[in-house]
Amino acid sequence: MTTVTPQRDNNARLGELDELTQAAWMAYSERLRDLTGSEYSQAEEEGWSLLQDELADLGAQRATITASAIEQVPPPAK
């Protein structure tokens, strides 16, 4: 039986968050593709707001994982 360590789980989740971050930026870019003028301005404003919300959520998840990983590190031996 294989045991998965919390560190490995954390690393995998951080990798997923990296992929989700990249996907969020790509979706933002796609929303604006081929738009011009007022259509672009409106879509950019709405898209930027959505992107910022998504990035904030992903950042909060990343911070939670990082904080839990730090808590799991044993103190140095004396």
WOWOVEN-V766088 format. One record per backbone hydrogen bond with DSSP energy under -1.0 kcal/mol. CO is the residue of the C=O (numbers start at 1). NH is the residue of the N-H. E is the energy in kcal/mol with one decimal. If there is no record, write none. Layout:
{{CO/NH/E} {CO/NH/E}}
//
This chain:
{{5/9/-2.3} {6/10/-3.0} {7/11/-2.7} {8/12/-2.5} {9/13/-2.5} {10/14/-2.7} {11/15/-2.1} {12/16/-2.1} {13/17/-2.5} {14/18/-2.1} {15/19/-2.1} {16/20/-2.6} {17/21/-2.3} {18/22/-2.3} {19/23/-2.5} {20/24/-2.2} {21/25/-2.1} {22/26/-2.3} {23/27/-2.6} {24/28/-2.2} {25/29/-2.3} {26/30/-2.7} {27/31/-2.2} {29/33/-1.1} {32/35/-2.0} {36/39/-1.1} {36/40/-1.2} {37/41/-2.3} {38/42/-2.5} {39/43/-2.5} {40/44/-3.1} {41/45/-2.1} {42/46/-2.3} {43/47/-3.1} {44/48/-2.8} {45/49/-1.7} {46/50/-2.3} {47/51/-2.8} {48/52/-2.7} {49/53/-2.1} {50/54/-2.5} {51/55/-3.1} {52/56/-2.2} {53/57/-2.1} {54/58/-2.6} {55/59/-2.6} {56/60/-2.2} {57/61/-2.2} {58/62/-2.4} {59/63/-2.5} {60/64/-2.2} {61/65/-2.2} {62/66/-2.7} {63/67/-2.7} {64/68/-2.3} {65/69/-2.2} {66/70/-2.1} {67/71/-2.0} {68/72/-1.2}}
//
